[in-house]
């Protein structure tokens, strides 16, 4: 999960905001399908306090929602963020192969890298700690397929609207199924990174290192609260078969 911070007590210095800002927060949460109280009720209950409104919404949403420092105030987690590449391969003889550090999931880019290697490494660490927050699962599915091949009904995506969709892992052009995989996490890994890790652990026998998988795999979108603060709002939950 991206850095979760204790929300400061807004007692003496209340985080008053323009009503338009609170309305934007409420609208952003409601747009994802969450049933929440009306804007007027929240605004009146919180007397224009933006963080109060955020806490109100967080409690209304329930599991998966969180208030976090705005991402642009958090330390950069990937050294090459300003570059065009969505990932990079770092040779590491200590792991018997290499480390692939992800900023974005991009199956074609990763496949091209593997195709250019003279020898495919037998061991690889997939580092998703710094992956960019997203609730898009298409590239995750295609990246998983490079190591698993085609899988029918690999997981169910339960949208926050209540809609449920069963997804398969597509057939890749090339597959590397004999690679020993570890996936590196930490307590700030975003939900899409955790979902990828869980799917890989289930179907590619990947070993999770550096962190733990949560019991529920939420995908999130960011909704701004006020300067310096955002809300992680669950847009869906990835559910693996029992």
Backbone torsions as a table, in degrees:
resi	resn	phi	psi	omega
1	UNK	NA	141.0	175.8
2	UNK	-61.6	150.0	-174.1
3	UNK	-38.1	115.8	176.3
4	UNK	-100.8	124.6	-177.9
5	UNK	-115.6	152.2	174.5
6	UNK	-68.2	123.7	-178.3
7	UNK	-71.5	126.4	-176.1
8	UNK	-64.1	148.9	177.9
9	UNK	-69.2	126.2	-177.0
10	UNK	-100.7	65.0	-177.3
11	UNK	-90.4	-80.8	-177.2
12	UNK	-65.8	-42.8	-179.4
13	UNK	-107.6	93.5	-177.5
14	UNK	-77.9	148.2	-177.3
15	UNK	-90.5	69.1	179.8
16	UNK	-66.8	143.0	-178.6
17	UNK	-137.5	160.8	173.2
18	UNK	-61.8	136.1	178.4
19	UNK	-52.8	-29.5	178.6
20	UNK	-63.1	-36.8	179.7
21	UNK	-64.7	-44.3	179.4
22	UNK	-66.6	-37.8	177.5
23	UNK	-62.8	-38.7	177.2
24	UNK	-63.5	-41.0	177.6
25	UNK	-61.8	-48.0	179.9
26	UNK	-62.8	-44.0	-178.9
27	UNK	-64.8	-38.7	179.4
28	UNK	-63.7	-38.7	178.4
29	UNK	-71.0	-43.4	-178.1
30	UNK	-66.4	-31.8	-179.1
31	UNK	-63.1	-23.1	179.1
32	UNK	-87.0	2.5	173.8
33	UNK	100.0	4.1	-179.1
34	UNK	-80.4	136.0	176.9
35	UNK	-86.5	112.9	-175.9
36	UNK	-134.1	161.7	178.2
37	UNK	-60.6	163.3	179.9
38	UNK	-69.0	155.7	-178.5
39	UNK	-55.4	-44.3	-176.8
40	UNK	-60.5	-39.5	-180.0
41	UNK	-65.6	-44.3	-179.6
42	UNK	-65.9	-45.7	-177.7
43	UNK	-62.7	-40.9	-180.0
44	UNK	-68.6	-43.1	-178.4
45	UNK	-64.0	-32.9	-175.1
46	UNK	-100.4	-4.4	175.5
47	UNK	52.1	43.8	175.9
48	UNK	77.9	9.6	-179.1
49	UNK	-87.4	112.5	-174.7
50	UNK	-64.0	-42.3	-178.6
51	UNK	-70.2	-32.6	174.4
52	UNK	-62.2	-44.1	178.2
53	UNK	-61.5	-40.2	179.4
54	UNK	-64.4	-43.8	178.5
55	UNK	-64.9	-38.9	177.4
56	UNK	-58.2	-47.4	-179.6
57	UNK	-68.0	-40.7	178.8
58	UNK	-57.8	-45.3	179.8
59	UNK	-67.8	-33.8	179.5
60	UNK	-68.8	-38.3	180.0
61	UNK	-70.4	-45.4	-179.4
62	UNK	92.4	-147.9	-174.9
63	UNK	-54.1	139.8	176.6
64	UNK	99.3	-21.1	180.0
65	UNK	-88.5	146.8	-179.9
66	UNK	-156.1	151.3	173.8
67	UNK	-103.5	127.3	-174.0
68	UNK	-134.5	156.7	170.2
69	UNK	-59.9	140.9	-179.7
70	UNK	-53.3	139.8	-175.0
71	UNK	-58.8	-31.6	-178.8
72	UNK	-75.2	-3.9	175.4
73	UNK	-101.9	-6.0	-178.1
74	UNK	-90.4	154.3	179.4
75	UNK	-59.0	140.9	176.1
76	UNK	-64.4	129.6	-173.2
77	UNK	-100.6	-7.7	179.1
78	UNK	-130.8	126.9	-174.3
79	UNK	-64.9	-23.2	-173.4
80	UNK	-108.2	26.0	-174.7
81	UNK	-56.8	-32.1	-177.5
82	UNK	-82.2	-2.6	179.7
83	UNK	-88.5	172.2	-177.6
84	UNK	-83.4	-25.2	-173.4
85	UNK	-67.8	134.7	178.3
86	UNK	-80.2	-13.6	179.5
87	UNK	-159.5	166.9	175.6
88	UNK	-146.5	154.1	179.4
89	UNK	-106.6	127.1	179.4
90	UNK	-114.5	110.2	178.3
91	UNK	-59.1	137.7	-179.1
92	UNK	-148.8	99.8	-178.3
93	UNK	-66.6	-20.8	-178.8
94	UNK	-68.0	-22.6	178.1
95	UNK	-102.4	3.5	178.3
96	UNK	76.7	16.6	-179.8
97	UNK	-172.1	-109.4	-179.5
98	UNK	-155.3	171.6	177.0
99	UNK	-116.1	128.4	176.0
100	UNK	-104.7	114.7	-179.1
101	UNK	-99.3	123.5	-176.3
102	UNK	-98.9	135.0	164.6
103	UNK	-107.2	-34.5	172.7
104	UNK	-141.2	154.5	174.1
105	UNK	-82.6	127.9	-179.4
106	UNK	-150.8	96.3	-174.0
107	UNK	-63.8	-40.3	-178.1
108	UNK	-66.1	-41.3	179.2
109	UNK	-62.4	-44.6	179.0
110	UNK	-65.5	-41.3	179.2
111	UNK	-61.9	-40.4	178.9
112	UNK	-63.2	-38.1	178.4
113	UNK	-63.6	-47.6	-179.8
114	UNK	-61.8	-39.5	-177.7
115	UNK	-66.0	-24.3	-179.6
116	UNK	-86.8	-10.8	-178.9
117	UNK	-76.9	137.2	177.4
118	UNK	-68.0	-37.0	179.0
119	UNK	-133.2	127.6	177.1
120	UNK	-73.5	127.2	-180.0
121	UNK	-63.3	145.0	178.7
122	UNK	-81.4	-21.1	179.1
123	UNK	-131.6	141.5	178.9
124	UNK	-150.0	143.4	173.8
125	UNK	-106.6	125.5	175.7
126	UNK	-99.3	110.2	-175.6
127	UNK	-97.9	107.0	-177.3
128	UNK	-109.5	15.9	-178.0
129	UNK	-62.2	-34.8	-176.6
130	UNK	-103.8	18.3	-177.9
131	UNK	-67.5	147.1	-178.3
132	UNK	-71.5	134.7	179.3
133	UNK	-60.1	131.2	177.9
134	UNK	-161.8	154.6	174.1
135	UNK	-111.2	17.7	179.7
136	UNK	-89.0	127.4	-174.4
137	UNK	-104.5	-5.3	-176.0
138	UNK	-60.6	-50.8	-179.4
139	UNK	-70.3	-29.8	174.9
140	UNK	-63.0	-45.8	179.7
141	UNK	-60.9	-43.3	-178.7
142	UNK	-69.7	-34.6	177.7
143	UNK	-68.9	-42.5	176.5
144	UNK	-58.1	-40.1	-175.4
145	UNK	-60.6	-26.9	179.5
146	UNK	-62.8	-23.0	-177.3
147	UNK	-110.5	-14.6	-174.9
148	UNK	-118.6	-23.1	-169.2
149	UNK	77.7	-171.1	-175.8
150	UNK	-72.3	137.4	178.1
151	UNK	-134.8	131.4	177.8
152	UNK	-88.9	137.3	176.8
153	UNK	47.4	56.0	-175.8
154	UNK	-71.9	-34.0	179.1
155	UNK	-158.6	163.6	176.1
156	UNK	-112.7	134.9	175.0
157	UNK	-105.3	114.1	179.6
158	UNK	-98.9	106.5	-177.8
159	UNK	-73.1	155.6	179.4
160	UNK	-66.2	-16.0	175.1
161	UNK	-76.7	-12.3	-177.0
162	UNK	102.9	-13.8	179.5
163	UNK	-70.2	137.5	-180.0
164	UNK	-119.5	133.7	-178.3
165	UNK	-133.1	129.4	174.3
166	UNK	-89.1	131.4	-176.7
167	UNK	-118.1	145.3	173.8
168	UNK	-103.9	163.2	170.5
169	UNK	-94.1	123.6	-174.2
170	UNK	-71.3	164.7	177.3
171	UNK	-79.1	125.5	-179.9
172	UNK	-85.9	162.0	174.2
173	UNK	-71.0	-35.9	178.9
174	UNK	-134.1	143.9	-177.0
175	UNK	-132.1	138.7	176.7
176	UNK	-118.9	82.4	-172.6
177	UNK	-91.3	-7.9	-176.6
178	UNK	-104.8	22.2	179.3
179	UNK	-95.6	132.0	175.5
180	UNK	-81.0	123.4	-169.4
181	UNK	-118.7	135.2	166.8
182	UNK	-120.7	145.1	178.3
183	UNK	-120.0	125.4	-174.9
184	UNK	-96.2	124.3	179.4
185	UNK	-123.4	170.8	164.6
186	UNK	-150.2	-175.2	-174.8
187	UNK	-78.0	4.8	176.6
188	UNK	-116.2	6.9	178.9
189	UNK	-65.1	128.0	-179.0
190	UNK	-68.5	166.2	-173.5
191	UNK	-59.2	-36.8	179.3
192	UNK	-67.9	-33.5	174.9
193	UNK	-66.7	-38.7	178.6
194	UNK	-68.4	-39.0	178.3
195	UNK	-63.5	-44.6	176.8
196	UNK	-58.2	-45.6	-178.8
197	UNK	-62.0	-42.3	-178.8
198	UNK	-65.2	-41.6	178.7
199	UNK	-65.5	-41.6	178.2
200	UNK	-66.7	-37.4	177.8
201	UNK	-64.2	-38.0	-178.4
202	UNK	-72.5	-45.5	-168.4
203	UNK	-107.4	-16.7	179.9
204	UNK	-117.5	10.1	-180.0
205	UNK	55.2	32.8	179.3
206	UNK	-70.6	141.4	177.0
207	UNK	-94.3	131.6	180.0
208	UNK	-89.5	128.7	179.7
209	UNK	-130.2	149.9	174.2
210	UNK	83.6	-11.5	-179.0
211	UNK	-166.6	-177.2	-179.1
212	UNK	-124.7	150.4	175.0
213	UNK	-81.0	138.2	177.8
214	UNK	-74.9	164.7	178.2
215	UNK	-68.6	-33.0	177.8
216	UNK	-118.5	137.7	-175.6
217	UNK	-107.0	89.7	-178.5
218	UNK	-90.2	140.6	166.6
219	UNK	-96.8	147.7	-173.1
220	UNK	-130.9	157.6	162.7
221	UNK	-123.7	152.8	178.5
222	UNK	-92.0	132.9	173.0
223	UNK	-122.9	121.9	-177.8
224	UNK	-68.0	142.0	177.3
225	UNK	-100.1	-58.7	179.7
226	UNK	-164.0	-179.7	-178.6
227	UNK	-57.7	123.8	176.5
228	UNK	91.8	-5.5	-176.8
229	UNK	-139.1	141.0	175.2
230	UNK	-129.6	164.2	172.2
231	UNK	-115.7	130.3	170.3
232	UNK	-83.9	114.8	-177.5
233	UNK	-111.7	121.5	179.8
234	UNK	-65.8	129.3	176.1
235	UNK	-102.8	-12.5	179.6
236	UNK	-178.2	170.4	178.0
237	UNK	-131.4	131.0	176.5
238	UNK	-88.0	123.4	-178.3
239	UNK	-119.8	121.1	178.3
240	UNK	-88.9	148.6	179.0
241	UNK	-60.4	148.0	177.7
242	UNK	-70.8	NA	NA
